[in-house]
Amino acid sequence: MGFQIEDGTGSGTQAGVNSENRLETAAVTQRKITAVSEGHGEAYCWTTYQATTGDVNAIWLRNDSNANLLHIDHIDITPPTTTSVYEIWVGNGNTSGGTGITGVNLNRSVGNADDATCAYKNTNVDAGAGMTLLGTYALPALTLSKIDFEGALVLGINREVAINVITAGGASAINIFGYFHEVD
């Protein structure tokens, strides 16, 4: 009998080989936020819906975890009835102000709480407070715009992301989706 590949879990099953002598396999591809939510229960959404005047902070998020990085998967923004401009800032050194927001765990079968501090209308966030401008976005009125980082925006301990409203003529809906993952 030739070489055999057996199940390492001790079930006694063997791997299938097709007529071309190739191992039969299957794969599932999913975003990292989905895998972390399902496997670890550490994916969250921080959300706000509020009216703002021009050039103010709409939402601010800081990673408070000593053990895990906070990966920002994407940010959803729906402007009010007029085209509006938003800035995304990253940095550190701000203190929490404004009204607190608790992250909602995306895996509703676990009770894990986010290890972050989040607030809307955080008056302490601006260009002079240890922040660097990451991007400026002019978004069409009443249209959901997804700013997709695919987890590449990574916040270490005490690192922050903030969205400032530069021009808006009403209430904006902003959602930050992210997940905690251990440092490799």
URKA-V679781 format. One record per residue. N is the residue number from 1. RES is the residue in three letters. PHI is phi in degrees with one decimal (* if undefined). D_FIRST is the distance of its C-alpha to the first C-alpha in Angstrom with 1 decimal. Layout:
# URKA-V679781
n=[N;N]
res=[RES;RES]
phi=[PHI;PHI]
d_first=[D_FIRST;D_FIRST]
This chain:
# URKA-V679781
n=[1;2;3;4;5;6;7;8;9;10;11;12;13;14;15;16;17;18;19;20;21;22;23;24;25;26;27;28;29;30;31;32;33;34;35;36;37;38;39;40;41;42;43;44;45;46;47;48;49;50;51;52;53;54;55;56;57;58;59;60;61;62;63;64;65;66;67;68;69;70;71;72;73;74;75;76;77;78;79;80;81;82;83;84;85;86;87;88;89;90;91;92;93;94;95;96;97;98;99;100;101;102;103;104;105;106;107;108;109;110;111;112;113;114;115;116;117;118;119;120;121;122;123;124;125;126;127;128;129;130;131;132;133;134;135;136;137;138;139;140;141;142;143;144;145;146;147;148;149;150;151;152;153;154;155;156;157;158;159;160;161;162;163;164;165;166;167;168;169;170;171;172;173;174;175;176;177;178;179;180;181;182;183;184]
res=[MET;GLY;PHE;GLN;ILE;GLU;ASP;GLY;THR;GLY;SER;GLY;THR;GLN;ALA;GLY;VAL;ASN;SER;GLU;ASN;ARG;LEU;GLU;THR;ALA;ALA;VAL;THR;GLN;ARG;LYS;ILE;THR;ALA;VAL;SER;GLU;GLY;HIS;GLY;GLU;ALA;TYR;CYS;TRP;THR;THR;TYR;GLN;ALA;THR;THR;GLY;ASP;VAL;ASN;ALA;ILE;TRP;LEU;ARG;ASN;ASP;SER;ASN;ALA;ASN;LEU;LEU;HIS;ILE;ASP;HIS;ILE;ASP;ILE;THR;PRO;PRO;THR;THR;THR;SER;VAL;TYR;GLU;ILE;TRP;VAL;GLY;ASN;GLY;ASN;THR;SER;GLY;GLY;THR;GLY;ILE;THR;GLY;VAL;ASN;LEU;ASN;ARG;SER;VAL;GLY;ASN;ALA;ASP;ASP;ALA;THR;CYS;ALA;TYR;LYS;ASN;THR;ASN;VAL;ASP;ALA;GLY;ALA;GLY;MET;THR;LEU;LEU;GLY;THR;TYR;ALA;LEU;PRO;ALA;LEU;THR;LEU;SER;LYS;ILE;ASP;PHE;GLU;GLY;ALA;LEU;VAL;LEU;GLY;ILE;ASN;ARG;GLU;VAL;ALA;ILE;ASN;VAL;ILE;THR;ALA;GLY;GLY;ALA;SER;ALA;ILE;ASN;ILE;PHE;GLY;TYR;PHE;HIS;GLU;VAL;ASP]
phi=[*;-78.4;-63.1;-125.9;-105.9;-109.1;-64.5;-72.2;-87.3;86.8;-78.4;86.4;-79.1;-121.7;-75.2;-84.6;-124.5;-85.2;-67.6;-95.5;63.3;-112.6;-67.7;-84.8;-135.6;-141.3;-134.8;-122.9;-108.0;-145.9;-66.6;-60.4;-60.0;-68.9;-63.9;-68.0;-61.5;-69.4;-84.4;-126.8;64.8;-124.2;-116.0;-140.0;-128.1;-112.0;-135.3;-149.3;-137.2;-157.6;-87.3;-132.9;-88.2;-65.9;57.8;-135.6;-77.4;-96.4;-153.3;-136.1;-136.1;-124.3;-80.0;-102.2;-75.9;-84.6;-110.9;-124.4;-83.4;-105.4;-94.7;-89.1;-76.8;-161.3;-125.6;-102.1;-132.5;-119.3;-70.2;-73.2;-75.5;-126.9;-57.6;-131.8;-112.7;-127.3;-118.4;-110.6;-115.5;-130.3;162.6;-161.3;100.4;-88.5;-108.1;-70.2;-142.1;75.7;-106.1;-67.1;-126.0;-97.0;-67.4;-99.1;-68.8;-74.2;-91.4;-77.3;-96.4;-123.5;-111.4;-64.4;-102.9;-68.2;-105.0;-147.9;-115.7;-137.5;-151.2;-109.6;53.1;-75.1;-70.5;-90.7;-101.6;-159.5;-63.2;-92.6;-113.2;74.7;-110.8;-123.4;-70.3;-93.7;-171.4;-122.6;-132.6;-95.9;-112.7;-69.0;-58.9;50.5;-124.1;-66.9;-115.6;-104.8;-98.9;-99.4;-99.3;52.2;83.9;-76.2;-82.3;-115.3;-109.8;-77.6;-59.2;62.8;-91.5;-132.5;-131.5;-141.3;-114.5;-104.9;-93.2;-90.6;-135.9;-158.9;-113.6;154.9;-88.6;-112.3;-104.5;-131.8;-128.5;-108.1;-108.1;-153.1;-144.8;-95.1;-143.8;-64.2;-71.7;-76.3]
d_first=[0.0;3.8;6.9;8.3;12.1;13.7;17.4;19.5;22.0;20.1;20.0;16.3;15.9;13.4;14.6;14.8;14.0;16.5;16.6;17.6;14.5;16.8;16.7;19.1;22.0;25.6;28.6;32.1;34.9;38.0;41.1;41.1;44.1;42.0;39.1;41.6;43.6;40.6;38.8;41.8;44.9;46.7;47.8;51.5;54.3;57.8;60.4;64.1;66.5;69.9;73.0;73.7;76.4;75.6;74.1;72.8;69.5;67.7;64.7;63.5;60.2;59.4;56.2;57.1;53.7;53.4;49.6;48.5;49.3;50.7;49.2;51.5;49.4;52.3;56.0;57.5;61.2;63.4;66.9;70.1;72.1;72.7;70.5;69.9;68.9;66.5;65.5;62.4;63.1;60.8;61.9;62.9;66.0;67.4;68.3;67.8;70.7;71.2;69.6;66.2;63.1;60.2;56.7;55.0;51.3;49.3;46.8;49.1;46.8;47.6;50.9;50.5;53.7;53.9;54.7;57.3;60.9;62.0;65.5;67.3;70.5;69.8;73.1;71.8;69.4;70.7;70.4;72.3;70.2;67.2;65.6;64.4;64.4;60.9;62.0;64.8;64.1;66.6;65.2;66.5;68.4;66.6;63.3;60.2;59.0;55.7;55.6;51.8;50.7;47.1;47.3;48.4;51.8;51.1;53.7;53.6;55.7;59.2;58.4;59.9;59.9;63.0;64.0;67.7;69.6;71.9;73.4;73.0;75.4;74.0;71.0;67.6;64.2;61.8;58.4;56.2;52.5;50.6;48.0;47.7;44.7;44.3;45.0;41.9]
